[in-house]
Amino acid sequence: MKKNSTLQLVYCALFAALIAVLAQLSLPIGPVPISLATFGIMLCGLLLGWKYGAVAVGVYILLGLVGVPVFAGFRSGAATLAGATGGYIVGYLPCAMISGLSIHALQKDYLGRCLLMEIGTVVCYALGTAWFMHVTGNTWWASMGICVAPFLPGDAAKILLAAFLAPRLRKAVRMR
């Protein structure tokens, strides 16, 4: 049991690092950059499950909060979390948790995995867009045009790819 817990914590650390690296692969298209961090968040949930996925994302967020430049564009700190994009970063936590609900029940159900990741992404969008509106004072429609519409095609592709890769990665790494 202890060996399994230690292995899970190692996976959490590796995923926190992976998310940090993927966050840097971003396109600054406006106040909210397009980033591959969400792909890492989805894989994290699918491979580690809701509990350890939350731990990994929590470690990632805490690293950024204490000043390690892990957020997109090598940003970090409380100011980033309190800024216009902070709600999306916080939204990574429920996104990973919801995606991770499928770890056992939906291992062989591609569409089920996609649906859970889609729900997680919608929750992330809702938290992030609400926070963006609060910080910037933009209307709902303007915020949807800035914060959601440009991201829909890329996030759909990330969901499809993560749902495809997760069972193969799980098998290749022999994760439980």
C-alpha positions as a Markdown table, in Angstrom:
| # | Residue | x | y | z |
|---|---|---|---|---|
| 1 | Met | 0.0 | 0.0 | 0.0 |
| 2 | Lys | 2.8 | 2.5 | 0.9 |
| 3 | Lys | 4.6 | 1.7 | -2.3 |
| 4 | Asn | 1.5 | 2.4 | -4.3 |
| 5 | Ser | 0.9 | 5.7 | -2.5 |
| 6 | Thr | 4.5 | 6.8 | -3.1 |
| 7 | Leu | 4.2 | 5.9 | -6.8 |
| 8 | Gln | 1.0 | 7.9 | -7.0 |
| 9 | Leu | 2.7 | 10.9 | -5.4 |
| 10 | Val | 5.6 | 10.6 | -7.9 |
| 11 | Tyr | 3.0 | 10.6 | -10.7 |
| 12 | Cys | 1.4 | 13.8 | -9.1 |
| 13 | Ala | 4.8 | 15.5 | -9.2 |
| 14 | Leu | 5.4 | 14.5 | -12.7 |
| 15 | Phe | 2.1 | 15.7 | -13.9 |
| 16 | Ala | 2.5 | 19.0 | -12.1 |
| 17 | Ala | 5.8 | 19.4 | -14.0 |
| 18 | Leu | 4.2 | 18.3 | -17.3 |
| 19 | Ile | 1.4 | 20.9 | -16.8 |
| 20 | Ala | 4.0 | 23.6 | -16.1 |
| 21 | Val | 5.9 | 22.7 | -19.3 |
| 22 | Leu | 2.7 | 22.5 | -21.4 |
| 23 | Ala | 1.5 | 25.9 | -20.1 |
| 24 | Gln | 4.6 | 27.5 | -21.7 |
| 25 | Leu | 3.5 | 26.2 | -25.1 |
| 26 | Ser | 1.0 | 29.0 | -25.5 |
| 27 | Leu | -0.1 | 31.6 | -28.0 |
| 28 | Pro | -0.8 | 35.1 | -26.5 |
| 29 | Ile | -3.9 | 35.9 | -28.6 |
| 30 | Gly | -5.3 | 38.4 | -26.1 |
| 31 | Pro | -5.8 | 38.6 | -22.3 |
| 32 | Val | -6.3 | 34.8 | -22.2 |
| 33 | Pro | -3.6 | 32.8 | -24.0 |
| 34 | Ile | -4.2 | 29.6 | -25.8 |
| 35 | Ser | -2.2 | 27.1 | -23.9 |
| 36 | Leu | -1.6 | 23.3 | -23.9 |
| 37 | Ala | -1.9 | 23.3 | -20.1 |
| 38 | Thr | -5.6 | 22.2 | -20.4 |
| 39 | Phe | -4.4 | 19.1 | -22.3 |
| 40 | Gly | -2.1 | 18.2 | -19.4 |
| 41 | Ile | -5.0 | 18.9 | -17.0 |
| 42 | Met | -7.3 | 16.5 | -18.8 |
| 43 | Leu | -4.7 | 13.8 | -19.1 |
| 44 | Cys | -3.8 | 14.2 | -15.5 |
| 45 | Gly | -7.4 | 13.6 | -14.4 |
| 46 | Leu | -7.8 | 10.7 | -16.8 |
| 47 | Leu | -4.6 | 8.9 | -15.7 |
| 48 | Leu | -4.5 | 9.8 | -12.0 |
| 49 | Gly | -8.2 | 9.9 | -11.1 |
| 50 | Trp | -10.1 | 12.7 | -9.4 |
| 51 | Lys | -8.2 | 12.6 | -6.1 |
| 52 | Tyr | -4.6 | 12.4 | -7.3 |
| 53 | Gly | -5.4 | 14.6 | -10.3 |
| 54 | Ala | -6.5 | 17.3 | -7.9 |
| 55 | Val | -3.3 | 16.8 | -5.9 |
| 56 | Ala | -1.2 | 17.3 | -9.1 |
| 57 | Val | -3.1 | 20.4 | -10.2 |
| 58 | Gly | -3.0 | 21.7 | -6.6 |
| 59 | Val | 0.8 | 21.3 | -6.6 |
| 60 | Tyr | 1.0 | 23.1 | -10.0 |
| 61 | Ile | -1.2 | 26.0 | -8.7 |
| 62 | Leu | 0.8 | 26.3 | -5.4 |
| 63 | Leu | 4.1 | 26.3 | -7.3 |
| 64 | Gly | 2.8 | 29.3 | -9.3 |
| 65 | Leu | 1.4 | 31.0 | -6.2 |
| 66 | Val | 4.8 | 30.9 | -4.4 |
| 67 | Gly | 6.6 | 32.4 | -7.4 |
| 68 | Val | 7.8 | 29.5 | -9.6 |
| 69 | Pro | 7.0 | 30.7 | -13.2 |
| 70 | Val | 4.8 | 27.8 | -14.2 |
| 71 | Phe | 1.8 | 29.7 | -15.6 |
| 72 | Ala | 1.5 | 30.5 | -19.3 |
| 73 | Gly | 4.1 | 33.1 | -20.4 |
| 74 | Phe | 6.4 | 32.1 | -17.4 |
| 75 | Arg | 4.1 | 34.1 | -15.1 |
| 76 | Ser | 3.6 | 33.3 | -11.4 |
| 77 | Gly | 2.5 | 34.8 | -8.1 |
| 78 | Ala | -0.7 | 35.9 | -6.4 |
| 79 | Ala | -1.1 | 38.8 | -8.8 |
| 80 | Thr | -1.5 | 36.3 | -11.7 |
| 81 | Leu | -4.2 | 34.3 | -9.8 |
| 82 | Ala | -6.0 | 37.6 | -8.8 |
| 83 | Gly | -5.7 | 38.8 | -12.4 |
| 84 | Ala | -8.0 | 38.4 | -15.3 |
| 85 | Thr | -6.9 | 34.8 | -16.1 |
| 86 | Gly | -6.8 | 33.6 | -12.5 |
| 87 | Gly | -10.2 | 32.1 | -12.6 |
| 88 | Tyr | -9.1 | 29.7 | -15.4 |
| 89 | Ile | -6.1 | 28.6 | -13.4 |
| 90 | Val | -8.4 | 27.9 | -10.4 |
| 91 | Gly | -10.8 | 26.2 | -12.8 |
| 92 | Tyr | -8.1 | 23.6 | -13.7 |
| 93 | Leu | -8.8 | 22.0 | -10.3 |
| 94 | Pro | -12.4 | 21.0 | -11.0 |
| 95 | Cys | -11.6 | 20.2 | -14.6 |
| 96 | Ala | -9.0 | 17.6 | -13.5 |
| 97 | Met | -11.3 | 16.2 | -10.8 |
| 98 | Ile | -14.3 | 15.9 | -13.2 |
| 99 | Ser | -12.1 | 14.4 | -15.9 |
| 100 | Gly | -10.8 | 12.0 | -13.3 |
| 101 | Leu | -14.2 | 10.6 | -12.4 |
| 102 | Ser | -13.8 | 8.3 | -15.4 |
| 103 | Ile | -10.6 | 6.6 | -14.3 |
| 104 | His | -12.3 | 3.3 | -13.6 |
| 105 | Ala | -15.9 | 3.4 | -14.7 |
| 106 | Leu | -15.2 | 4.7 | -18.2 |
| 107 | Gln | -11.8 | 3.2 | -19.1 |
| 108 | Lys | -13.2 | 1.6 | -22.2 |
| 109 | Asp | -15.8 | 4.2 | -23.0 |
| 110 | Tyr | -14.3 | 6.8 | -25.3 |
| 111 | Leu | -17.4 | 9.0 | -25.5 |
| 112 | Gly | -17.9 | 8.9 | -21.8 |
| 113 | Arg | -14.3 | 10.1 | -21.2 |
| 114 | Cys | -15.0 | 12.9 | -23.8 |
| 115 | Leu | -18.2 | 13.9 | -22.0 |
| 116 | Leu | -16.5 | 14.1 | -18.6 |
| 117 | Met | -13.7 | 16.2 | -20.0 |
| 118 | Glu | -16.2 | 18.4 | -21.7 |
| 119 | Ile | -18.1 | 19.0 | -18.5 |
| 120 | Gly | -14.8 | 19.7 | -16.7 |
| 121 | Thr | -13.9 | 22.2 | -19.4 |
| 122 | Val | -17.3 | 23.9 | -19.2 |
| 123 | Val | -16.8 | 24.3 | -15.4 |
| 124 | Cys | -13.3 | 25.8 | -16.0 |
| 125 | Tyr | -14.8 | 28.2 | -18.6 |
| 126 | Ala | -17.6 | 29.2 | -16.2 |
| 127 | Leu | -15.2 | 29.9 | -13.3 |
| 128 | Gly | -12.7 | 31.6 | -15.5 |
| 129 | Thr | -15.1 | 33.7 | -17.5 |
| 130 | Ala | -17.0 | 34.8 | -14.4 |
| 131 | Trp | -13.7 | 35.9 | -12.8 |
| 132 | Phe | -12.6 | 37.6 | -16.0 |
| 133 | Met | -15.9 | 39.6 | -16.1 |
| 134 | His | -15.4 | 40.6 | -12.4 |
| 135 | Val | -11.8 | 41.8 | -12.9 |
| 136 | Thr | -12.3 | 43.5 | -16.3 |
| 137 | Gly | -15.8 | 44.7 | -16.1 |
| 138 | Asn | -16.6 | 43.3 | -19.5 |
| 139 | Thr | -20.1 | 42.1 | -20.4 |
| 140 | Trp | -21.1 | 38.5 | -20.6 |
| 141 | Trp | -21.2 | 38.6 | -24.5 |
| 142 | Ala | -17.8 | 40.4 | -24.7 |
| 143 | Ser | -16.2 | 37.9 | -22.3 |
| 144 | Met | -17.6 | 34.9 | -24.2 |
| 145 | Gly | -16.1 | 36.3 | -27.4 |
| 146 | Ile | -12.7 | 36.9 | -25.8 |
| 147 | Cys | -12.5 | 33.9 | -23.4 |
| 148 | Val | -14.5 | 31.1 | -24.8 |
| 149 | Ala | -15.2 | 31.2 | -28.5 |
| 150 | Pro | -11.5 | 31.3 | -29.7 |
| 151 | Phe | -10.8 | 28.3 | -27.5 |
| 152 | Leu | -13.6 | 25.9 | -28.5 |
| 153 | Pro | -11.9 | 24.2 | -31.5 |
| 154 | Gly | -8.6 | 23.7 | -29.7 |
| 155 | Asp | -10.2 | 22.4 | -26.6 |
| 156 | Ala | -12.4 | 20.0 | -28.6 |
| 157 | Ala | -9.2 | 18.7 | -30.2 |
| 158 | Lys | -7.5 | 18.4 | -26.8 |
| 159 | Ile | -10.5 | 16.4 | -25.5 |
| 160 | Leu | -10.5 | 14.0 | -28.4 |
| 161 | Leu | -6.8 | 13.4 | -28.2 |
| 162 | Ala | -6.7 | 13.0 | -24.4 |
| 163 | Ala | -9.6 | 10.5 | -24.6 |
| 164 | Phe | -7.7 | 8.6 | -27.3 |
| 165 | Leu | -4.3 | 8.6 | -25.6 |
| 166 | Ala | -5.2 | 8.0 | -21.9 |
| 167 | Pro | -6.0 | 4.3 | -22.1 |
| 168 | Arg | -2.9 | 3.7 | -24.2 |
| 169 | Leu | -0.7 | 5.6 | -21.9 |
| 170 | Arg | -2.2 | 3.8 | -18.9 |
| 171 | Lys | -1.5 | 0.5 | -20.5 |
| 172 | Ala | 2.0 | 1.5 | -21.6 |
| 173 | Val | 3.0 | 2.7 | -18.1 |
| 174 | Arg | 1.0 | 0.0 | -16.4 |
| 175 | Met | -0.9 | 2.4 | -14.2 |
| 176 | Arg | -3.6 | 1.0 | -12.0 |
